[in-house]
Amino acid sequence: MGSSDDPHIDWARFGKETREEIEAEAGREKMRYGVAGPYTHFQAHINGRVYHLSVPEVRAIRERLGLTQAQFSERFHLSQRTVQQWEQRRAMPDMPARILLRAIELAPDVVARAAADVRRDIAASEKKPR
């Protein structure tokens, strides 16, 4: 993309010729200030207090169970895309998901049975007339 790609933007004002140059510089600044790359922790705001919590190691949990992403997703009734995003740290599990992941670590068979029950409830509700 050259400076003529968007007549409404004066790329020279940014000291760059192209959008790619600007995005590359922005990426370098994010790395310099520690706001780029995979998430390593997040802040939880609970009852007016702020807590710094580590991000769950979803891949490690899954691998300890000897499951592929597809198997893990199916067994615990999760979206495979969500599991991928968590493992790549492109998305962070929210508090209910963190609790679920901890329960999976502690009692995977119990959580799998609960997920299967919910899956059966959903299937049964689809068959009922409205």
QUINORNOR-V690157 format. One record per pair of residues at least 24 apart in sequence whose ideal C-beta (glycine too) atoms are under 6 Angstrom apart, sorted by the first residue. I is the first residue (numbers start at 1). J is the second residue. If there is no record, write none. Layout:
I|J, I|J
This chain:
38|89, 39|89, 39|92, 42|92, 55|92, 56|93, 56|98, 56|101, 58|86, 58|87, 59|87, 61|105, 65|108, 75|112, 76|111, 76|115, 77|115, 77|119
